[in-house]
Amino acid sequence: MTVYLWQADGPRQGARGVSDDERRARRAAADLLRSGQASTAVVEEAAPDLGGLTLTDGYYPSGLRWQATRVGTHGRVRWMPVRAGTVTQ
């Protein structure tokens, strides 16, 4: 089972979630970036820790990770692959 962990952080608050679909995860994070509620957005592929008692026990990142940047003033978002453990501004 593959899941996509998304996170969007802004100056006042942040949001995060888990999706079973990469496009939905990117859309959720990008919407917050486009609206100005977030200044960074990241999606990371992972597998859930199925040995735990609940789904919130943890995830194992696969190493595939993408970071979003806003492009221009028209709300366009570009996703770029990055190595896990690094975040570029």
QUIGI-V45178 format. One line per field, one symbol per residue. phi: phi as a letter, one per 40 degrees, with the letter a starting at -180 (. if undefined). psi: psi as a letter, one per 30 degrees, with the letter a starting at -180 (. if undefined). Layout:
phi: ???
psi: ???
//
This chain:
phi: .bbbcbabbbcbabaaabbcbdccccccccdccccgcbbbabbbcabccccccbcccibbcchcabbcbcbgbcgcbbbbcbcdgbbbb
psi: kkljklkkkafflllllklgkeeeeeeeeeeeeefffkflkkkkklkljfflflfgflljkffkkkkkkkjagggkkkkkklkkfkkl.
//
